[in-house]
Each structure stands twice: as structure tokens, then as C-alpha cells.
């Protein structure tokens, strides 16, 4: 649970999540250690924005980097 005096993880507080995890780093080449995707990219928000996180997702179709874009949509 987020504390009032600290940042919150947007993935944890998102009302909707595309996919079951926020894996954003994919080894390239695939046999590069550790050999499986991990979560390296985050979006932390101040507590007053935590209720405004509509959805969060990782764009796994993006090309050009071994880090996939992590997106967060906020509502008014």
C-alpha cells in the first residue's frame, strides 16, 4: 500500500493493465543474460495522482531498443 509521503508505482495503482506484468526489458540477443524479460522501467507518481491512473501497459510491439515503452494513461 502506498504511503502518503512517498511515490507510488503506476502499475500497482492502475485501474486497468494490459497484460499480467510490466516486463519492459527483453534480452537482445535472446540468449543474453539473464535470458528472460524483466521489469526495469517504471513510472512513479506522487500520491495525489495515484487515483488518476486509468491504465498502464508495455508496448511489446515497439522496435528499436531492448527496452519496450511503458505507457501510463491518466484521467481527470
MOPAC internal coordinates of N, CA, C and O (Angstrom, degrees):
PM7 1SCF
backbone

  N    0.0000 0     0.00 0     0.00 0    0    0    0
  C    1.4510 1     0.00 0     0.00 0    1    0    0
  C    1.5215 1   109.23 1     0.00 0    2    1    0
  O    1.2310 1   119.94 1   -46.02 1    3    2    1
  N    1.3347 1   117.72 1   133.98 1    3    2    1
  C    1.4691 1   119.40 1  -179.35 1    5    3    2
  C    1.5248 1   111.81 1   -68.72 1    6    5    3
  O    1.2310 1   121.41 1   -33.18 1    7    6    5
  N    1.3180 1   114.90 1   146.82 1    7    6    5
  C    1.4595 1   120.80 1   175.13 1    9    7    6
  C    1.5160 1   109.07 1   -93.28 1   10    9    7
  O    1.2310 1   120.27 1   -30.14 1   11   10    9
  N    1.3131 1   117.10 1   149.86 1   11   10    9
  C    1.4637 1   121.70 1  -177.27 1   13   11   10
  C    1.5241 1   112.41 1   -63.29 1   14   13   11
  O    1.2310 1   120.05 1   158.10 1   15   14   13
  N    1.3187 1   117.51 1   -21.90 1   15   14   13
  C    1.4646 1   120.27 1  -176.36 1   17   15   14
  C    1.5282 1   113.54 1  -106.20 1   18   17   15
  O    1.2310 1   119.96 1  -163.23 1   19   18   17
  N    1.3271 1   117.69 1    16.77 1   19   18   17
  C    1.4624 1   119.69 1  -179.25 1   21   19   18
  C    1.5256 1   110.76 1  -136.54 1   22   21   19
  O    1.2310 1   120.88 1   -10.36 1   23   22   21
  N    1.3104 1   115.92 1   169.64 1   23   22   21
  C    1.4622 1   120.72 1   178.62 1   25   23   22
  C    1.5287 1   110.53 1   -77.45 1   26   25   23
  O    1.2310 1   121.04 1   -24.48 1   27   26   25
  N    1.3322 1   115.61 1   155.52 1   27   26   25
  C    1.4614 1   121.07 1   178.56 1   29   27   26
  C    1.5284 1   108.87 1  -116.79 1   30   29   27
  O    1.2310 1   121.37 1   -29.58 1   31   30   29
  N    1.3099 1   114.98 1   150.42 1   31   30   29
  C    1.4579 1   122.92 1   179.13 1   33   31   30
  C    1.5301 1   108.08 1   -82.40 1   34   33   31
  O    1.2310 1   120.15 1   -60.04 1   35   34   33
  N    1.3186 1   117.32 1   119.96 1   35   34   33
  C    1.4679 1   121.12 1  -176.45 1   37   35   34
  C    1.5291 1   112.01 1   -60.61 1   38   37   35
  O    1.2310 1   119.60 1   148.22 1   39   38   37
  N    1.3301 1   118.38 1   -31.78 1   39   38   37
  C    1.4659 1   120.90 1   179.27 1   41   39   38
  C    1.5298 1   110.26 1   -64.45 1   42   41   39
  O    1.2310 1   120.39 1   139.65 1   43   42   41
  N    1.3051 1   116.86 1   -40.35 1   43   42   41
  C    1.4632 1   121.88 1  -177.06 1   45   43   42
  C    1.5219 1   111.30 1   -68.29 1   46   45   43
  O    1.2310 1   119.75 1   141.52 1   47   46   45
  N    1.3292 1   118.09 1   -38.48 1   47   46   45
  C    1.4714 1   120.52 1  -175.05 1   49   47   46
  C    1.5261 1   113.95 1   -94.78 1   50   49   47
  O    1.2310 1   119.61 1   177.05 1   51   50   49
  N    1.3344 1   118.35 1    -2.95 1   51   50   49
  C    1.4727 1   121.12 1  -178.78 1   53   51   50
  C    1.5287 1   110.77 1   -61.96 1   54   53   51
  O    1.2310 1   121.02 1   -43.63 1   55   54   53
  N    1.3349 1   115.65 1   136.37 1   55   54   53
  C    1.4641 1   120.65 1   176.71 1   57   55   54
  C    1.5273 1   110.98 1   -70.53 1   58   57   55
  O    1.2310 1   120.43 1   148.69 1   59   58   57
  N    1.3392 1   116.78 1   -31.31 1   59   58   57
  C    1.4686 1   122.77 1   177.25 1   61   59   58
  C    1.5192 1   108.38 1  -132.37 1   62   61   59
  O    1.2310 1   121.15 1   -36.63 1   63   62   61
  N    1.3212 1   115.40 1   143.37 1   63   62   61
  C    1.4648 1   120.90 1   176.05 1   65   63   62
  C    1.5166 1   108.20 1  -131.90 1   66   65   63
  O    1.2310 1   120.71 1   -47.94 1   67   66   65
  N    1.3075 1   116.24 1   132.06 1   67   66   65
  C    1.4659 1   120.51 1   175.21 1   69   67   66
  C    1.5182 1   107.00 1   -86.89 1   70   69   67
  O    1.2310 1   120.60 1   -66.63 1   71   70   69
  N    1.3054 1   116.45 1   113.37 1   71   70   69
  C    1.4565 1   120.93 1  -176.04 1   73   71   70
  C    1.5165 1   110.79 1    92.34 1   74   73   71
  O    1.2310 1   120.64 1   -10.41 1   75   74   73
  N    1.3058 1   116.39 1   169.59 1   75   74   73
  C    1.4566 1   119.37 1  -177.38 1   77   75   74
  C    1.5194 1   113.30 1   -97.09 1   78   77   75
  O    1.2310 1   119.97 1  -178.91 1   79   78   77
  N    1.3102 1   117.66 1     1.09 1   79   78   77
  C    1.4616 1   119.28 1   178.81 1   81   79   78
  C    1.5191 1   109.56 1  -153.74 1   82   81   79
  O    1.2310 1   121.10 1    -8.62 1   83   82   81
  N    1.2858 1   115.51 1   171.38 1   83   82   81
  C    1.4594 1   120.81 1  -178.37 1   85   83   82
  C    1.5260 1   111.04 1  -111.94 1   86   85   83
  O    1.2310 1   120.86 1  -139.61 1   87   86   85
  N    1.3272 1   115.96 1    40.39 1   87   86   85
  C    1.4595 1   119.76 1   179.80 1   89   87   86
  C    1.5244 1   109.49 1   -64.27 1   90   89   87
  O    1.2310 1   120.30 1   -61.75 1   91   90   89
  N    1.3074 1   117.03 1   118.25 1   91   90   89
  C    1.4638 1   120.11 1  -173.37 1   93   91   90
  C    1.5269 1   113.96 1  -121.06 1   94   93   91
  O    1.2310 1   119.77 1   172.07 1   95   94   93
  N    1.3171 1   118.05 1    -7.93 1   95   94   93
  C    1.4638 1   120.76 1   178.18 1   97   95   94
  C    1.5182 1   108.66 1  -118.13 1   98   97   95
  O    1.2310 1   121.23 1   -57.71 1   99   98   97
  N    1.3215 1   115.25 1   122.29 1   99   98   97
  C    1.4628 1   121.81 1  -179.01 1  101   99   98
  C    1.5126 1   107.55 1  -116.74 1  102  101   99
  O    1.2310 1   119.42 1   -55.27 1  103  102  101
  N    1.3294 1   118.72 1   124.73 1  103  102  101
  C    1.4663 1   120.48 1  -177.90 1  105  103  102
  C    1.5215 1   111.47 1   -58.48 1  106  105  103
  O    1.2310 1   121.00 1   -45.79 1  107  106  105
  N    1.3078 1   115.68 1   134.21 1  107  106  105
  C    1.4544 1   121.53 1   179.12 1  109  107  106
  C    1.5237 1   107.65 1  -138.57 1  110  109  107
  O    1.2310 1   119.67 1   -73.11 1  111  110  109
  N    1.2948 1   118.23 1   106.89 1  111  110  109
  C    1.4611 1   129.20 1     8.61 1  113  111  110
  C    1.5331 1   111.18 1   -72.73 1  114  113  111
  O    1.2310 1   120.40 1   -18.49 1  115  114  113
  N    1.3330 1   116.85 1   161.51 1  115  114  113
  C    1.4655 1   120.69 1  -175.32 1  117  115  114
  C    1.5287 1   115.53 1   -58.41 1  118  117  115
  O    1.2310 1   119.77 1   157.71 1  119  118  117
  N    1.3310 1   118.05 1   -22.29 1  119  118  117
  C    1.4703 1   119.05 1   179.32 1  121  119  118
  C    1.5324 1   112.67 1   -88.64 1  122  121  119
  O    1.2310 1   120.19 1  -174.60 1  123  122  121
  N    1.3220 1   117.24 1     5.40 1  123  122  121
  C    1.4622 1   122.28 1   176.86 1  125  123  122
  C    1.5288 1   109.91 1   -69.62 1  126  125  123
  O    1.2310 1   120.15 1   -39.82 1  127  126  125
  N    1.3143 1   117.32 1   140.18 1  127  126  125
  C    1.4684 1   121.38 1  -179.62 1  129  127  126
  C    1.5272 1   110.20 1   -61.50 1  130  129  127
  O    1.2310 1   118.58 1   -40.55 1  131  130  129
  N    1.3089 1   120.32 1   139.45 1  131  130  129
  C    1.4572 1   126.62 1     7.79 1  133  131  130
  C    1.5260 1   114.27 1   -86.55 1  134  133  131
  O    1.2310 1   119.25 1  -178.35 1  135  134  133
  N    1.3309 1   119.03 1     1.65 1  135  134  133
  C    1.4617 1   121.13 1   175.96 1  137  135  134
  C    1.5144 1   114.21 1    88.86 1  138  137  135
  O    1.2310 1   120.02 1  -175.54 1  139  138  137
  N    1.2993 1   117.57 1     4.46 1  139  138  137
  C    1.4677 1   121.73 1   178.06 1  141  139  138
  C    1.5311 1   107.70 1  -148.82 1  142  141  139
  O    1.2310 1   119.98 1   -23.22 1  143  142  141
  N    1.3392 1   117.63 1   156.78 1  143  142  141
  C    1.4631 1   119.78 1  -179.38 1  145  143  142
  C    1.5236 1   111.70 1   -69.84 1  146  145  143
  O    1.2310 1   121.02 1   -29.21 1  147  146  145
  N    1.3265 1   115.66 1   150.79 1  147  146  145
  C    1.4665 1   122.04 1   177.93 1  149  147  146
  C    1.5258 1   109.20 1  -137.63 1  150  149  147
  O    1.2310 1   120.97 1   -14.53 1  151  150  149
  N    1.3099 1   115.76 1   165.47 1  151  150  149
  C    1.4600 1   120.87 1   177.03 1  153  151  150
  C    1.5200 1   108.64 1   -93.34 1  154  153  151
  O    1.2310 1   120.91 1   -68.61 1  155  154  153
  N    1.3332 1   115.87 1   111.39 1  155  154  153
  C    1.4609 1   121.23 1   178.91 1  157  155  154
  C    1.5239 1   112.53 1  -118.81 1  158  157  155
  O    1.2310 1   119.93 1   161.31 1  159  158  157
  N    1.3154 1   117.74 1   -18.69 1  159  158  157
  C    1.4586 1   121.48 1  -174.63 1  161  159  158
  C    1.5272 1   110.00 1  -109.73 1  162  161  159
  O    1.2310 1   121.01 1   -45.29 1  163  162  161
  N    1.3128 1   115.67 1   134.71 1  163  162  161
  C    1.4626 1   122.79 1  -174.47 1  165  163  162
  C    1.5151 1   110.48 1  -135.44 1  166  165  163
  O    1.2310 1   121.25 1   -16.57 1  167  166  165
  N    1.3181 1   115.21 1   163.43 1  167  166  165
  C    1.4563 1   122.31 1   168.00 1  169  167  166
  C    1.5258 1   106.14 1  -133.25 1  170  169  167
  O    1.2310 1   121.02 1   -69.92 1  171  170  169
  N    1.3238 1   115.65 1   110.08 1  171  170  169
  C    1.4531 1   120.76 1   178.51 1  173  171  170
  C    1.5193 1   108.79 1   -99.88 1  174  173  171
  O    1.2310 1   121.12 1   -38.84 1  175  174  173
  N    1.3234 1   115.46 1   141.16 1  175  174  173
  C    1.4607 1   121.92 1  -177.23 1  177  175  174
  C    1.5180 1   110.37 1  -125.24 1  178  177  175
  O    1.2310 1   121.05 1   -25.69 1  179  178  177
  N    1.3318 1   115.60 1   154.31 1  179  178  177
  C    1.4552 1   118.59 1   172.49 1  181  179  178
  C    1.5348 1   108.26 1   -70.13 1  182  181  179
  O    1.2310 1   119.70 1   -26.71 1  183  182  181
  N    1.3182 1   118.18 1   153.29 1  183  182  181
  C    1.4656 1   121.79 1  -173.63 1  185  183  182
  C    1.5323 1   114.52 1   -53.98 1  186  185  183
  O    1.2310 1   119.62 1   146.39 1  187  186  185
  N    1.3189 1   118.33 1   -33.61 1  187  186  185
  C    1.4717 1   119.36 1  -178.02 1  189  187  186
  C    1.5286 1   113.08 1   -66.46 1  190  189  187
  O    1.2310 1   119.73 1   162.75 1  191  190  189
  N    1.3208 1   118.12 1   -17.25 1  191  190  189
  C    1.4676 1   121.37 1   177.04 1  193  191  190
  C    1.5226 1   113.39 1   -95.89 1  194  193  191
  O    1.2310 1   119.52 1   172.34 1  195  194  193
  N    1.3070 1   118.51 1    -7.66 1  195  194  193
  C    1.4633 1   120.98 1  -173.85 1  197  195  194
  C    1.5229 1   113.18 1   -60.92 1  198  197  195
  O    1.2310 1   119.46 1   147.06 1  199  198  197
  N    1.3110 1   118.64 1   -32.94 1  199  198  197
  C    1.4746 1   120.80 1   179.46 1  201  199  198
  C    1.5261 1   111.92 1   -80.28 1  202  201  199
  O    1.2310 1   119.71 1   173.12 1  203  202  201
  N    1.3102 1   118.16 1    -6.88 1  203  202  201
  C    1.4657 1   122.22 1  -177.49 1  205  203  202
  C    1.5380 1   113.40 1   -97.95 1  206  205  203
  O    1.2310 1   119.78 1  -178.18 1  207  206  205
  N    1.3148 1   118.03 1     1.82 1  207  206  205
  C    1.4617 1   120.78 1  -179.27 1  209  207  206
  C    1.5269 1   108.29 1   -80.85 1  210  209  207
  O    1.2310 1   121.08 1   -74.67 1  211  210  209
  N    1.3267 1   115.54 1   105.33 1  211  210  209
  C    1.4661 1   120.55 1   179.99 1  213  211  210
  C    1.5188 1   110.95 1   -75.52 1  214  213  211
  O    1.2310 1   120.68 1   127.37 1  215  214  213
  N    1.3436 1   116.31 1   -52.63 1  215  214  213
  C    1.4586 1   119.59 1  -179.62 1  217  215  214
  C    1.5185 1   111.38 1  -150.86 1  218  217  215
  O    1.2310 1   121.67 1   -19.95 1  219  218  217
  N    1.3157 1   114.42 1   160.05 1  219  218  217
  C    1.4608 1   121.99 1   177.29 1  221  219  218
  C    1.5204 1   107.84 1  -140.58 1  222  221  219
  O    1.2310 1   120.77 1   -35.20 1  223  222  221
  N    1.3312 1   116.12 1   144.80 1  223  222  221
  C    1.4598 1   120.17 1   179.52 1  225  223  222
  C    1.5167 1   111.05 1  -161.39 1  226  225  223
  O    1.2310 1   121.52 1   -20.54 1  227  226  225
  N    1.3126 1   114.69 1   159.46 1  227  226  225
  C    1.4575 1   122.54 1   174.72 1  229  227  226
  C    1.5198 1   107.30 1  -107.92 1  230  229  227
  O    1.2310 1   120.63 1   -50.09 1  231  230  229
  N    1.3286 1   116.40 1   129.91 1  231  230  229
  C    1.4623 1   121.62 1   179.05 1  233  231  230
  C    1.5264 1   108.78 1   -83.16 1  234  233  231
  O    1.2310 1   120.66 1   -89.42 1  235  234  233
  N    1.3154 1   116.34 1    90.58 1  235  234  233
  C    1.4621 1   121.08 1  -175.91 1  237  235  234
  C    1.5219 1   113.18 1   -75.11 1  238  237  235
  O    1.2310 1   120.09 1   168.92 1  239  238  237
  N    1.3274 1   117.44 1   -11.08 1  239  238  237
  C    1.4671 1   121.13 1   179.63 1  241  239  238
  C    1.5268 1   112.55 1   -88.06 1  242  241  239
  O    1.2310 1   119.84 1   168.77 1  243  242  241
  N    1.3230 1   117.91 1   -11.23 1  243  242  241
  C    1.4640 1   121.54 1  -177.69 1  245  243  242
  C    1.5266 1   110.22 1   -64.17 1  246  245  243
  O    1.2310 1   121.24 1   -34.66 1  247  246  245
  N    1.3273 1   115.23 1   145.34 1  247  246  245
  C    1.4582 1   120.38 1   177.56 1  249  247  246
  C    1.5284 1   108.94 1  -120.68 1  250  249  247
  O    1.2310 1   120.61 1   -18.63 1  251  250  249
  N    1.3259 1   116.44 1   161.37 1  251  250  249
  C    1.4511 1   120.38 1   174.66 1  253  251  250
  C    1.5155 1   114.31 1   114.51 1  254  253  251
  O    1.2310 1   119.88 1   168.72 1  255  254  253
  N    1.3190 1   117.83 1   -11.28 1  255  254  253
  C    1.4569 1   120.27 1   179.74 1  257  255  254
  C    1.5178 1   109.23 1  -156.14 1  258  257  255
  O    1.2310 1   120.85 1   -20.37 1  259  258  257
  N    1.3326 1   115.98 1   159.63 1  259  258  257
  C    1.4582 1   118.89 1   174.44 1  261  259  258
  C    1.5309 1   110.92 1   -82.15 1  262  261  259
  O    1.2310 1   120.09 1   171.14 1  263  262  261
  N    1.3314 1   117.44 1    -8.86 1  263  262  261
  C    1.4665 1   122.24 1   172.24 1  265  263  262
  C    1.5283 1   107.89 1   -97.98 1  266  265  263
  O    1.2310 1   120.68 1   -53.91 1  267  266  265
  N    1.3031 1   116.31 1   126.09 1  267  266  265
  C    1.4686 1   121.17 1   178.07 1  269  267  266
  C    1.5250 1   108.95 1   -89.92 1  270  269  267
  O    1.2310 1   119.86 1   -37.08 1  271  270  269
  N    1.3438 1   117.87 1   142.92 1  271  270  269
  C    1.4572 1   120.41 1  -179.54 1  273  271  270
  C    1.5265 1   111.77 1   -61.19 1  274  273  271
  O    1.2310 1   121.32 1   -44.18 1  275  274  273
  N    1.3208 1   115.08 1   135.82 1  275  274  273
  C    1.4615 1   121.78 1   175.59 1  277  275  274
  C    1.5157 1   107.29 1  -106.99 1  278  277  275
  O    1.2310 1   120.41 1   -58.56 1  279  278  277
  N    1.3211 1   116.82 1   121.44 1  279  278  277
  C    1.4529 1   122.85 1  -174.58 1  281  279  278
  C    1.5225 1   111.05 1  -110.80 1  282  281  279
  O    1.2310 1   121.29 1   -34.85 1  283  282  281
  N    1.3222 1   115.13 1   145.15 1  283  282  281
  C    1.4605 1   122.04 1   177.17 1  285  283  282
  C    1.5275 1   107.69 1  -135.07 1  286  285  283
  O    1.2310 1   120.13 1   -51.88 1  287  286  285
  N    1.3241 1   117.36 1   128.12 1  287  286  285
  C    1.4608 1   121.85 1   177.06 1  289  287  286
  C    1.5323 1   108.14 1  -108.38 1  290  289  287
  O    1.2310 1   121.48 1   -53.21 1  291  290  289
  N    1.3379 1   114.78 1   126.79 1  291  290  289
  C    1.4615 1   121.19 1   178.10 1  293  291  290
  C    1.5187 1   110.32 1  -104.47 1  294  293  291
  O    1.2310 1   120.34 1   -29.99 1  295  294  293
  N    1.3160 1   116.96 1   150.01 1  295  294  293
  C    1.4578 1   122.36 1   176.09 1  297  295  294
  C    1.5269 1   109.20 1  -111.62 1  298  297  295
  O    1.2310 1   121.07 1   -20.05 1  299  298  297
  N    1.3237 1   115.56 1   159.95 1  299  298  297
  C    1.4785 1   120.17 1   176.92 1  301  299  298
  C    1.4984 1   111.34 1   -72.78 1  302  301  299
  O    1.2310 1   120.10 1   180.00 1  303  302  301

